[in-house]
Amino acid sequence: DTEVTQTPKHLVMGMTNKKSLKCEQHMGHRAMYWYKQKAKKPPELMFVYSYEKLSINESVPSRFSPECPNSSLLNLHLHALQPEDSALYLCASSTAETSYNEQFFGPGTRLTVL
Amino acid sequence: DQQVKQNSPSLSVQEGRISILNCDYTNSMFDYFLWYKKYPAEGPTFLISISSIKDKNEDGRFTVFLNKSAKHLSLHIVPSQPGDSAVYFCAASQAGTALIFGKGTTLSVSS
C-alpha cells in the first residue's frame, strides 16, 4: 500500500462550523505533513509531525488544530475559519522527517469556507 | 521573497519531442532538490530528485540537471508523451528541513 488517503474530498463549511480533515497512510512512515495550496500557488507547509509529535508549526493560526492520534493517522481540526482559508489541503508522509526521503502526497481536500 | 522560482508558468511541446522545465533558486544552502508532478484533483507525485553533490540524475525518460554555480536546475523529459501533461513543481530543501516549492509550470504535450 503506497497510498495516502484523505477524507473528505470536498468540504463546504460556514465560519461558525467545526469540522475535521482526515489523512491516513499505511506505509510505516513516521513523518506526516499538512500543506495548504491556493490556486496557482505552490503548496505551503503548515505542520509537521515526527513520530506522532508536532515538530514544526509554520505560524499557522490557532483556528487550525492538528492532531496525530497514531503513526498512521493525521487530523486537522477546523474551527471559526475565514473565507480566505478556502484552499486545497494536502496531507503528505515520508519515512522520516527529512526531505531526503521523498514525500508521498494524498489527493487533498478541497475546502470552501462560506 | 521566493527562494524557488519557476519563471515559465506554461510550456507546450509536441509528442516525441523534448520537454525542458526550468527552476532557479536563490538559497545557496539548499542541498537537495526534487521534482513533483501534479494532475488536476490529485496531490503532487514525486518524480525525481538530485543531491547537491551531483550534477545529473536520470530515471527512464526523466533527467534532472543541476548547475550549482548558476543556482539552476532543469528537468528534461524525452520523449514527451501526452500523459506527461500536468503541473510540474520544483522543490528544494536545506539540511533536511521543510521543502520549499516553486509556483509550478503547466506542461501540455500535444499528439
gemmi code that builds the backbone of each chain (N, CA, C; Angstrom):
import gemmi

chains = {
    "A": [
        ("ASP", (0.850, -1.183, 0.000), (0.000, 0.000, 0.000), (0.891, 1.240, 0.000)),
        ("THR", (0.913, 1.930, -1.133), (1.763, 3.124, -1.236), (0.909, 4.357, -1.405)),
        ("GLU", (-0.156, 4.410, -0.633), (-1.120, 5.466, -0.847), (-1.352, 6.272, 0.423)),
        ("VAL", (-1.555, 7.568, 0.217), (-2.005, 8.443, 1.293), (-3.444, 8.812, 0.964)),
        ("THR", (-4.347, 8.514, 1.860), (-5.752, 8.817, 1.600), (-6.199, 9.992, 2.443)),
        ("GLN", (-7.094, 10.783, 1.888), (-7.626, 11.944, 2.598), (-9.145, 11.968, 2.461)),
        ("THR", (-9.792, 12.274, 3.556), (-11.247, 12.455, 3.536), (-11.624, 13.699, 4.314)),
        ("PRO", (-12.677, 14.394, 3.913), (-13.421, 14.165, 2.669), (-12.671, 14.739, 1.458)),
        ("LYS", (-13.161, 14.476, 0.275), (-12.569, 15.056, -0.925), (-12.926, 16.535, -1.036)),
        ("HIS", (-14.152, 16.848, -0.684), (-14.629, 18.230, -0.738), (-15.329, 18.535, 0.589)),
        ("LEU", (-15.214, 19.788, 1.016), (-15.871, 20.207, 2.245), (-16.279, 21.663, 2.113)),
        ("VAL", (-17.545, 21.917, 2.395), (-18.034, 23.293, 2.428), (-18.486, 23.557, 3.856)),
        ("MET", (-18.005, 24.626, 4.442), (-18.376, 24.920, 5.823), (-18.570, 26.410, 6.048)),
        ("GLY", (-19.395, 26.717, 7.016), (-19.604, 28.100, 7.408), (-18.544, 28.527, 8.401)),
        ("MET", (-18.475, 29.822, 8.644), (-17.431, 30.356, 9.517), (-17.613, 29.958, 10.976)),
        ("THR", (-18.811, 29.490, 11.346), (-19.016, 29.100, 12.739), (-18.928, 27.588, 12.929)),
        ("ASN", (-18.737, 26.862, 11.852), (-18.712, 25.397, 11.943), (-17.409, 24.881, 12.532)),
        ("LYS", (-17.512, 23.633, 13.026), (-16.317, 22.881, 13.399), (-16.286, 21.624, 12.552)),
        ("LYS", (-15.173, 21.407, 11.870), (-15.039, 20.222, 11.023), (-13.624, 19.679, 11.171)),
        ("SER", (-13.424, 18.463, 10.651), (-12.091, 17.858, 10.685), (-11.740, 17.243, 9.344)),
        ("LEU", (-10.486, 17.402, 8.971), (-9.937, 16.709, 7.802), (-9.131, 15.521, 8.299)),
        ("LYS", (-9.214, 14.419, 7.549), (-8.508, 13.210, 7.972), (-7.530, 12.754, 6.896)),
        ("CYS", (-6.444, 12.182, 7.365), (-5.394, 11.674, 6.485), (-4.914, 10.347, 7.059)),
        ("GLU", (-4.666, 9.395, 6.166), (-4.240, 8.080, 6.625), (-3.196, 7.505, 5.670)),
        ("GLN", (-2.193, 6.854, 6.243), (-1.202, 6.143, 5.428), (-0.808, 4.869, 6.159)),
        ("HIS", (-0.540, 3.828, 5.368), (-0.150, 2.542, 5.953), (1.175, 2.086, 5.355)),
        ("MET", (2.076, 3.040, 5.148), (3.384, 2.719, 4.588), (4.449, 2.638, 5.681)),
        ("GLY", (4.028, 2.815, 6.928), (5.003, 2.790, 8.013), (5.806, 4.074, 8.121)),
        ("HIS", (5.336, 5.114, 7.445), (6.035, 6.395, 7.504), (5.884, 7.025, 8.890)),
        ("ARG", (6.947, 7.661, 9.367), (6.908, 8.230, 10.706), (6.848, 9.747, 10.692)),
        ("ALA", (6.802, 10.338, 9.510), (6.627, 11.792, 9.406), (5.386, 12.065, 8.563)),
        ("MET", (4.562, 12.986, 9.029), (3.360, 13.351, 8.294), (3.231, 14.861, 8.286)),
        ("TYR", (2.648, 15.374, 7.214), (2.672, 16.810, 6.940), (1.285, 17.298, 6.524)),
        ("TRP", (0.975, 18.535, 6.875), (-0.176, 19.229, 6.303), (0.346, 20.423, 5.500)),
        ("TYR", (-0.176, 20.533, 4.259), (0.122, 21.661, 3.396), (-1.183, 22.346, 3.013)),
        ("LYS", (-1.079, 23.624, 2.705), (-2.211, 24.378, 2.165), (-1.807, 24.883, 0.786)),
        ("GLN", (-2.695, 24.701, -0.187), (-2.364, 25.181, -1.527), (-3.520, 26.001, -2.074)),
        ("LYS", (-3.238, 27.269, -2.353), (-4.213, 28.138, -3.014), (-4.006, 28.012, -4.522)),
        ("ALA", (-5.020, 28.441, -5.270), (-4.977, 28.324, -6.734), (-3.743, 29.035, -7.302)),
        ("LYS", (-3.074, 28.364, -8.216), (-1.912, 28.891, -8.931), (-0.765, 29.264, -7.989)),
        ("LYS", (-0.731, 28.641, -6.826), (0.358, 28.863, -5.869), (0.981, 27.526, -5.515)),
        ("PRO", (2.210, 27.535, -5.007), (2.809, 26.266, -4.576), (2.235, 25.816, -3.239)),
        ("PRO", (2.360, 24.535, -2.926), (1.952, 24.075, -1.592), (2.769, 24.788, -0.516)),
        ("GLU", (2.106, 25.172, 0.565), (2.782, 25.833, 1.689), (2.657, 24.948, 2.921)),
        ("LEU", (3.791, 24.681, 3.523), (3.797, 23.810, 4.694), (3.083, 24.467, 5.866)),
        ("MET", (2.243, 23.668, 6.555), (1.555, 24.150, 7.761), (2.140, 23.483, 9.003)),
        ("PHE", (2.124, 22.151, 9.010), (2.551, 21.403, 10.196), (3.348, 20.170, 9.773)),
        ("VAL", (4.260, 19.761, 10.676), (4.977, 18.501, 10.505), (4.883, 17.725, 11.804)),
        ("TYR", (4.510, 16.462, 11.684), (4.554, 15.550, 12.817), (5.655, 14.530, 12.573)),
        ("SER", (6.468, 14.317, 13.591), (7.519, 13.319, 13.504), (7.362, 12.381, 14.692)),
        ("TYR", (7.195, 11.110, 14.404), (6.960, 10.115, 15.451), (5.815, 10.572, 16.371)),
        ("GLU", (4.734, 10.991, 15.749), (3.488, 11.391, 16.403), (3.612, 12.646, 17.252)),
        ("LYS", (4.727, 13.333, 17.141), (4.871, 14.585, 17.894), (4.984, 15.755, 16.922)),
        ("LEU", (4.331, 16.854, 17.266), (4.390, 18.037, 16.428), (5.795, 18.609, 16.471)),
        ("SER", (6.449, 18.688, 15.326), (7.812, 19.203, 15.308), (7.920, 20.543, 14.603)),
        ("ILE", (7.012, 20.832, 13.694), (7.038, 22.119, 13.008), (5.618, 22.673, 12.934)),
        ("ASN", (5.473, 23.936, 13.327), (4.223, 24.678, 13.153), (4.627, 25.977, 12.487)),
        ("GLU", (4.267, 26.111, 11.217), (4.721, 27.275, 10.459), (3.844, 28.496, 10.728)),
        ("SER", (3.737, 28.857, 12.008), (2.977, 30.058, 12.397), (1.559, 30.032, 11.856)),
        ("VAL", (0.931, 28.887, 11.986), (-0.440, 28.729, 11.492), (-1.426, 29.241, 12.552)),
        ("PRO", (-2.484, 29.959, 12.140), (-3.460, 30.461, 13.116), (-4.078, 29.325, 13.928)),
        ("SER", (-4.472, 29.633, 15.139), (-4.971, 28.604, 16.057), (-6.321, 28.033, 15.643)),
        ("ARG", (-6.962, 28.639, 14.652), (-8.214, 28.059, 14.177), (-7.966, 26.743, 13.417)),
        ("PHE", (-6.692, 26.459, 13.128), (-6.284, 25.161, 12.578), (-5.580, 24.405, 13.704)),
        ("SER", (-6.085, 23.206, 14.018), (-5.511, 22.443, 15.111), (-5.189, 21.034, 14.640)),
        ("PRO", (-3.900, 20.690, 14.531), (-3.564, 19.346, 14.067), (-3.580, 18.347, 15.215)),
        ("GLU", (-3.727, 17.090, 14.818), (-3.713, 16.010, 15.808), (-3.178, 14.760, 15.126)),
        ("CYS", (-2.322, 14.026, 15.832), (-1.785, 12.785, 15.289), (-2.073, 11.675, 16.294)),
        ("PRO", (-3.230, 11.018, 16.183), (-3.623, 10.016, 17.177), (-2.718, 8.782, 17.186)),
        ("ASN", (-2.193, 8.430, 16.023), (-1.228, 7.316, 15.953), (-0.375, 7.489, 14.710)),
        ("SER", (0.519, 6.554, 14.481), (1.504, 6.740, 13.409), (0.894, 6.694, 12.013)),
        ("SER", (-0.359, 6.239, 11.901), (-0.969, 6.128, 10.571), (-1.964, 7.246, 10.270)),
        ("LEU", (-2.364, 7.967, 11.284), (-3.449, 8.936, 11.131), (-2.993, 10.354, 11.443)),
        ("LEU", (-3.530, 11.270, 10.680), (-3.269, 12.692, 10.931), (-4.577, 13.432, 10.692)),
        ("ASN", (-4.965, 14.229, 11.661), (-6.191, 15.014, 11.532), (-5.865, 16.502, 11.520)),
        ("LEU", (-6.763, 17.273, 10.924), (-6.673, 18.729, 11.001), (-8.056, 19.237, 11.396)),
        ("HIS", (-8.144, 19.730, 12.619), (-9.414, 20.227, 13.143), (-9.562, 21.703, 12.787)),
        ("LEU", (-10.749, 22.030, 12.307), (-11.011, 23.374, 11.802), (-12.116, 24.030, 12.610)),
        ("HIS", (-11.915, 25.258, 12.996), (-12.938, 25.964, 13.790), (-12.835, 27.459, 13.527)),
        ("ALA", (-13.993, 28.062, 13.264), (-14.065, 29.509, 13.062), (-13.153, 29.967, 11.927)),
        ("LEU", (-13.225, 29.247, 10.818), (-12.383, 29.611, 9.674), (-12.930, 30.841, 8.965)),
        ("GLN", (-12.066, 31.421, 8.152), (-12.407, 32.596, 7.368), (-12.505, 32.214, 5.891)),
        ("PRO", (-13.231, 32.990, 5.094), (-13.300, 32.661, 3.653), (-11.940, 32.545, 2.984)),
        ("GLU", (-10.961, 33.312, 3.458), (-9.623, 33.233, 2.832), (-8.896, 31.932, 3.150)),
        ("ASP", (-9.477, 31.121, 4.036), (-8.896, 29.805, 4.320), (-9.310, 28.773, 3.279)),
        ("SER", (-10.193, 29.152, 2.383), (-10.593, 28.243, 1.307), (-9.370, 27.897, 0.467)),
        ("ALA", (-9.134, 26.599, 0.301), (-7.924, 26.148, -0.398), (-7.983, 24.631, -0.524)),
        ("LEU", (-6.952, 24.089, -1.169), (-6.755, 22.640, -1.200), (-5.810, 22.292, -0.057)),
        ("TYR", (-6.230, 21.387, 0.809), (-5.390, 20.977, 1.936), (-4.822, 19.600, 1.631)),
        ("LEU", (-3.500, 19.560, 1.581), (-2.798, 18.337, 1.207), (-2.116, 17.735, 2.419)),
        ("CYS", (-2.232, 16.433, 2.514), (-1.504, 15.677, 3.527), (-0.381, 14.927, 2.816)),
        ("ALA", (0.737, 14.766, 3.475), (1.846, 14.007, 2.910), (2.516, 13.206, 4.014)),
        ("SER", (3.256, 12.184, 3.605), (4.021, 11.420, 4.582), (5.365, 11.049, 3.973)),
        ("SER", (6.338, 10.787, 4.847), (7.638, 10.318, 4.394), (8.213, 9.412, 5.460)),
        ("THR", (9.259, 8.661, 5.082), (9.790, 7.668, 6.004), (10.325, 8.319, 7.271)),
        ("ALA", (10.839, 9.516, 7.135), (11.338, 10.235, 8.311), (11.233, 11.713, 8.033)),
        ("GLU", (11.444, 12.478, 9.071), (11.287, 13.934, 8.925), (12.511, 14.526, 8.245)),
        ("THR", (12.678, 14.159, 7.002), (13.740, 14.764, 6.225), (13.337, 14.708, 4.768)),
        ("SER", (13.624, 15.714, 4.062), (13.203, 15.742, 2.667), (14.018, 14.774, 1.817)),
        ("TYR", (15.102, 14.206, 2.389), (15.857, 13.225, 1.634), (14.995, 12.015, 1.297)),
        ("ASN", (13.978, 11.818, 2.089), (13.007, 10.782, 1.774), (11.798, 11.459, 1.161)),
        ("GLU", (11.547, 11.159, -0.112), (10.509, 11.909, -0.785), (9.164, 11.741, -0.101)),
        ("GLN", (8.405, 12.802, -0.139), (7.101, 12.809, 0.487), (6.041, 12.288, -0.476)),
        ("PHE", (5.166, 11.464, 0.059), (4.032, 10.964, -0.709), (2.822, 11.811, -0.335)),
        ("PHE", (2.166, 12.349, -1.345), (1.031, 13.227, -1.092), (-0.293, 12.496, -1.287)),
        ("GLY", (-1.273, 12.910, -0.512), (-2.641, 12.483, -0.744), (-3.288, 13.350, -1.802)),
        ("PRO", (-4.514, 13.041, -2.187), (-5.193, 13.791, -3.254), (-5.687, 15.156, -2.793)),
        ("GLY", (-5.748, 15.359, -1.482), (-6.168, 16.657, -0.974), (-7.646, 16.721, -0.649)),
        ("THR", (-7.981, 17.683, 0.184), (-9.374, 18.036, 0.488), (-9.597, 19.455, 0.004)),
        ("ARG", (-10.556, 19.618, -0.862), (-10.888, 20.965, -1.361), (-11.850, 21.604, -0.370)),
        ("LEU", (-11.389, 22.616, 0.338), (-12.191, 23.259, 1.384), (-12.715, 24.598, 0.898)),
        ("THR", (-14.002, 24.814, 1.085), (-14.619, 26.107, 0.788), (-15.263, 26.622, 2.063)),
        ("VAL", (-14.880, 27.833, 2.456), (-15.445, 28.462, 3.664), (-16.368, 29.598, 3.215)),
        ("LEU", (-17.617, 29.486, 3.614), (-18.599, 30.495, 3.196), (-18.757, 31.595, 4.235)),
    ],
    "B": [
        ("ASP", (9.907, 36.838, -0.258), (10.822, 36.655, -1.367), (10.870, 35.168, -1.728)),
        ("GLN", (10.643, 34.879, -3.006), (10.611, 33.492, -3.436), (12.006, 32.914, -3.493)),
        ("GLN", (12.215, 31.808, -2.811), (13.526, 31.163, -2.843), (13.648, 30.175, -3.991)),
        ("VAL", (12.508, 29.684, -4.460), (12.499, 28.740, -5.580), (11.581, 29.324, -6.647)),
        ("LYS", (12.124, 29.521, -7.829), (11.365, 30.207, -8.871), (11.240, 29.350, -10.119)),
        ("GLN", (10.025, 29.228, -10.605), (9.786, 28.620, -11.903), (9.176, 29.718, -12.752)),
        ("ASN", (9.993, 30.318, -13.588), (9.596, 31.548, -14.269), (8.673, 31.332, -15.453)),
        ("SER", (8.576, 30.099, -15.927), (7.663, 29.827, -17.037), (6.405, 29.183, -16.494)),
        ("PRO", (5.280, 29.892, -16.524), (4.046, 29.297, -15.999), (3.561, 28.129, -16.850)),
        ("SER", (3.909, 28.136, -18.142), (3.408, 27.077, -19.005), (4.412, 26.750, -20.101)),
        ("LEU", (4.273, 25.531, -20.627), (5.145, 25.045, -21.700), (4.331, 24.094, -22.574)),
        ("SER", (4.413, 24.286, -23.873), (3.711, 23.398, -24.805), (4.728, 22.693, -25.684)),
        ("VAL", (4.578, 21.375, -25.805), (5.546, 20.565, -26.543), (4.784, 19.526, -27.358)),
        ("GLN", (5.348, 19.157, -28.489), (4.730, 18.097, -29.286), (5.189, 16.728, -28.789)),
        ("GLU", (4.311, 15.776, -28.920), (4.629, 14.394, -28.538), (5.903, 13.930, -29.243)),
        ("GLY", (6.761, 13.271, -28.476), (8.005, 12.756, -29.045), (9.182, 13.710, -28.907)),
        ("ARG", (8.883, 14.985, -28.682), (9.966, 15.964, -28.545), (10.429, 16.032, -27.092)),
        ("ILE", (11.459, 16.829, -26.861), (11.976, 17.004, -25.507), (11.232, 18.132, -24.793)),
        ("SER", (10.892, 17.900, -23.531), (10.353, 18.960, -22.664), (11.454, 19.344, -21.696)),
        ("ILE", (11.677, 20.644, -21.566), (12.675, 21.136, -20.605), (11.995, 22.115, -19.666)),
        ("LEU", (11.935, 21.738, -18.411), (11.340, 22.604, -17.399), (12.456, 23.150, -16.523)),
        ("ASN", (12.402, 24.443, -16.271), (13.492, 25.114, -15.571), (13.095, 25.589, -14.188)),
        ("CYS", (14.097, 25.684, -13.345), (13.870, 26.102, -11.955), (15.126, 26.843, -11.487)),
        ("ASP", (14.939, 27.984, -10.864), (16.056, 28.743, -10.293), (15.852, 28.882, -8.792)),
        ("TYR", (16.938, 28.958, -8.061), (16.818, 29.127, -6.615), (17.813, 30.177, -6.143)),
        ("THR", (17.509, 30.743, -4.990), (18.354, 31.837, -4.501), (19.193, 31.427, -3.296)),
        ("ASN", (18.781, 30.390, -2.584), (19.466, 29.993, -1.361), (20.579, 28.997, -1.680)),
        ("SER", (21.816, 29.440, -1.559), (22.954, 28.575, -1.906), (23.137, 27.445, -0.886)),
        ("MET", (22.385, 27.477, 0.205), (22.478, 26.423, 1.204), (21.567, 25.232, 0.889)),
        ("PHE", (20.703, 25.375, -0.090), (19.870, 24.235, -0.478), (20.785, 23.084, -0.896)),
        ("ASP", (20.478, 21.881, -0.417), (21.346, 20.755, -0.746), (20.589, 19.566, -1.314)),
        ("TYR", (19.297, 19.737, -1.514), (18.524, 18.639, -2.103), (17.380, 19.231, -2.894)),
        ("PHE", (17.163, 18.686, -4.080), (16.158, 19.234, -4.989), (15.273, 18.106, -5.506)),
        ("LEU", (13.994, 18.405, -5.650), (13.053, 17.388, -6.085), (12.112, 17.979, -7.125)),
        ("TRP", (11.597, 17.120, -7.971), (10.540, 17.498, -8.912), (9.300, 16.663, -8.591)),
        ("TYR", (8.164, 17.352, -8.556), (6.881, 16.708, -8.355), (5.996, 17.009, -9.553)),
        ("LYS", (5.127, 16.058, -9.858), (4.151, 16.224, -10.934), (2.769, 16.207, -10.302)),
        ("LYS", (1.891, 17.072, -10.805), (0.549, 17.134, -10.219), (-0.506, 17.173, -11.300)),
        ("TYR", (-1.411, 16.188, -11.260), (-2.573, 16.201, -12.132), (-3.701, 16.918, -11.405)),
        ("PRO", (-4.673, 17.472, -12.158), (-5.824, 18.107, -11.516), (-6.526, 17.146, -10.560)),
        ("ALA", (-6.970, 17.654, -9.436), (-7.732, 16.888, -8.443), (-6.907, 15.772, -7.801)),
        ("GLU", (-5.587, 15.820, -7.943), (-4.731, 14.852, -7.258), (-3.636, 15.594, -6.516)),
        ("GLY", (-3.041, 14.924, -5.526), (-1.905, 15.524, -4.842), (-0.642, 15.390, -5.683)),
        ("PRO", (0.403, 16.169, -5.376), (1.667, 16.061, -6.112), (2.262, 14.659, -5.979)),
        ("THR", (2.888, 14.188, -7.039), (3.544, 12.878, -7.058), (5.035, 13.086, -7.251)),
        ("PHE", (5.823, 12.447, -6.401), (7.274, 12.560, -6.519), (7.744, 11.983, -7.856)),
        ("LEU", (8.644, 12.709, -8.511), (9.125, 12.296, -9.831), (10.596, 11.892, -9.783)),
        ("ILE", (11.439, 12.804, -9.379), (12.881, 12.569, -9.398), (13.542, 13.586, -8.481)),
        ("SER", (14.709, 13.235, -7.964), (15.404, 14.148, -7.063), (16.896, 14.163, -7.397)),
        ("ILE", (17.587, 15.137, -6.823), (19.036, 15.219, -7.003), (19.656, 15.882, -5.792)),
        ("SER", (20.764, 15.323, -5.356), (21.524, 15.902, -4.265), (22.479, 16.937, -4.825)),
        ("SER", (22.863, 17.898, -3.992), (23.749, 18.964, -4.465), (25.163, 18.469, -4.773)),
        ("ILE", (25.484, 17.237, -4.399), (26.817, 16.723, -4.713), (26.865, 16.138, -6.127)),
        ("LYS", (25.708, 16.083, -6.775), (25.655, 15.558, -8.136), (25.267, 16.664, -9.098)),
        ("ASP", (25.506, 16.443, -10.374), (25.028, 17.412, -11.358), (24.018, 16.816, -12.332)),
        ("LYS", (23.778, 15.522, -12.178), (22.819, 14.873, -13.081), (22.259, 13.633, -12.412)),
        ("ASN", (20.969, 13.422, -12.628), (20.336, 12.188, -12.177), (19.305, 11.786, -13.219)),
        ("GLU", (19.333, 10.518, -13.581), (18.488, 10.049, -14.673), (17.596, 8.911, -14.186)),
        ("ASP", (16.353, 8.921, -14.631), (15.423, 7.840, -14.297), (14.481, 7.670, -15.481)),
        ("GLY", (14.816, 6.713, -16.345), (13.977, 6.491, -17.522), (13.962, 7.694, -18.440)),
        ("ARG", (12.766, 8.191, -18.718), (12.655, 9.342, -19.626), (12.968, 10.669, -18.944)),
        ("PHE", (13.172, 10.643, -17.659), (13.344, 11.875, -16.883), (14.799, 12.037, -16.436)),
        ("THR", (15.337, 13.218, -16.689), (16.692, 13.556, -16.250), (16.661, 14.923, -15.596)),
        ("VAL", (17.279, 15.033, -14.434), (17.398, 16.329, -13.786), (18.863, 16.748, -13.815)),
        ("PHE", (19.088, 17.989, -14.202), (20.424, 18.570, -14.251), (20.508, 19.681, -13.216)),
        ("LEU", (21.630, 19.723, -12.513), (21.832, 20.757, -11.506), (23.094, 21.545, -11.821)),
        ("ASN", (22.958, 22.855, -11.905), (24.095, 23.755, -12.111), (24.193, 24.642, -10.878)),
        ("LYS", (25.060, 24.230, -9.943), (25.115, 24.938, -8.653), (25.632, 26.358, -8.799)),
        ("SER", (26.574, 26.565, -9.687), (27.141, 27.912, -9.832), (26.085, 28.887, -10.334)),
        ("ALA", (25.180, 28.387, -11.164), (24.107, 29.244, -11.685), (22.862, 29.176, -10.822)),
        ("LYS", (22.870, 28.323, -9.817), (21.689, 28.091, -8.965), (20.484, 27.765, -9.848)),
        ("HIS", (20.673, 26.797, -10.688), (19.653, 26.462, -11.683), (19.548, 24.954, -11.822)),
        ("LEU", (18.323, 24.477, -11.908), (18.145, 23.071, -12.255), (17.072, 22.949, -13.320)),
        ("SER", (17.157, 21.861, -14.056), (16.191, 21.646, -15.121), (15.779, 20.188, -15.143)),
        ("LEU", (14.566, 19.968, -15.592), (14.025, 18.628, -15.763), (13.814, 18.405, -17.249)),
        ("HIS", (14.422, 17.352, -17.787), (14.273, 17.003, -19.184), (13.409, 15.746, -19.289)),
        ("ILE", (12.432, 15.807, -20.152), (11.574, 14.651, -20.402), (11.722, 14.299, -21.881)),
        ("VAL", (12.256, 13.093, -22.127), (12.481, 12.661, -23.508), (12.132, 11.173, -23.658)),
        ("PRO", (11.279, 10.780, -24.610), (10.424, 11.665, -25.385), (9.176, 12.051, -24.592)),
        ("SER", (8.640, 13.206, -24.861), (7.437, 13.650, -24.160), (6.228, 12.865, -24.664)),
        ("GLN", (5.324, 12.598, -23.731), (4.105, 11.863, -24.067), (2.892, 12.668, -23.590)),
        ("PRO", (1.744, 12.487, -24.234), (0.554, 13.233, -23.797), (0.238, 13.042, -22.315)),
        ("GLY", (0.522, 11.858, -21.787), (0.276, 11.593, -20.366), (1.173, 12.379, -19.436)),
        ("ASP", (2.186, 13.031, -19.993), (3.069, 13.871, -19.168), (2.442, 15.232, -18.895)),
        ("SER", (1.360, 15.537, -19.564), (0.699, 16.834, -19.371), (0.228, 16.954, -17.933)),
        ("ALA", (0.761, 17.939, -17.230), (0.492, 18.101, -15.792), (1.179, 19.388, -15.339)),
        ("VAL", (1.018, 19.703, -14.070), (1.777, 20.801, -13.476), (3.013, 20.208, -12.801)),
        ("TYR", (4.167, 20.774, -13.067), (5.422, 20.286, -12.504), (5.950, 21.304, -11.495)),
        ("PHE", (6.171, 20.818, -10.275), (6.696, 21.667, -9.213), (8.148, 21.287, -8.937)),
        ("CYS", (8.984, 22.288, -8.844), (10.343, 22.139, -8.373), (10.325, 22.410, -6.868)),
        ("ALA", (11.100, 21.661, -6.087), (11.153, 21.889, -4.647), (12.597, 21.754, -4.181)),
        ("ALA", (12.928, 22.462, -3.119), (14.294, 22.427, -2.595), (14.263, 22.419, -1.082)),
        ("SER", (15.331, 21.911, -0.508), (15.421, 21.943, 0.951), (16.875, 22.112, 1.374)),
        ("GLN", (17.030, 22.481, 2.641), (18.346, 22.699, 3.211), (18.487, 21.825, 4.439)),
        ("ALA", (19.462, 20.940, 4.412), (19.784, 20.094, 5.562), (18.553, 19.403, 6.124)),
        ("GLY", (17.725, 18.867, 5.260), (16.587, 18.084, 5.704), (15.431, 18.878, 6.273)),
        ("THR", (15.442, 20.179, 6.079), (14.310, 20.964, 6.566), (13.183, 20.945, 5.535)),
        ("ALA", (12.114, 21.652, 5.847), (10.911, 21.567, 5.032), (11.170, 21.960, 3.581)),
        ("LEU", (10.412, 21.315, 2.694), (10.527, 21.614, 1.270), (9.985, 23.004, 0.969)),
        ("ILE", (10.673, 23.702, 0.080), (10.185, 24.966, -0.455), (9.836, 24.707, -1.917)),
        ("PHE", (8.593, 24.965, -2.272), (8.126, 24.673, -3.616), (8.162, 25.919, -4.489)),
        ("GLY", (8.397, 25.721, -5.789), (8.172, 26.767, -6.772), (6.691, 26.838, -7.114)),
        ("LYS", (6.317, 27.788, -7.949), (4.897, 28.006, -8.275), (4.373, 26.995, -9.291)),
        ("GLY", (5.269, 26.280, -9.943), (4.825, 25.263, -10.884), (4.848, 25.733, -12.328)),
        ("THR", (5.021, 24.776, -13.223), (4.934, 25.006, -14.674), (3.952, 23.994, -15.230)),
        ("THR", (2.977, 24.492, -15.989), (1.998, 23.600, -16.607), (2.539, 23.135, -17.960)),
        ("LEU", (2.750, 21.842, -18.076), (3.253, 21.255, -19.313), (2.081, 20.668, -20.090)),
        ("SER", (1.986, 21.022, -21.363), (0.974, 20.448, -22.258), (1.686, 19.754, -23.401)),
        ("VAL", (1.452, 18.463, -23.534), (2.067, 17.690, -24.606), (0.969, 17.308, -25.589)),
        ("SER", (1.102, 17.770, -26.810), (0.073, 17.510, -27.819), (0.509, 16.367, -28.734)),
        ("SER", (-0.495, 15.578, -29.141), (-0.197, 14.413, -30.013), (-0.349, 14.796, -31.471)),
    ],
}
model = gemmi.Model(1)
for chain_id, residues in chains.items():
    chain = gemmi.Chain(chain_id)
    for i, (resn, *xyz) in enumerate(residues, 1):
        res = gemmi.Residue()
        res.name, res.seqid = resn, gemmi.SeqId(i, " ")
        for name, pos in zip(("N", "CA", "C"), xyz):
            atom = gemmi.Atom()
            atom.name, atom.element = name, gemmi.Element(name[0])
            atom.pos, atom.b_iso = gemmi.Position(*pos), 0.0
            res.add_atom(atom)
        chain.add_residue(res)
    model.add_chain(chain)
structure = gemmi.Structure()
structure.add_model(model)
structure.setup_entities()
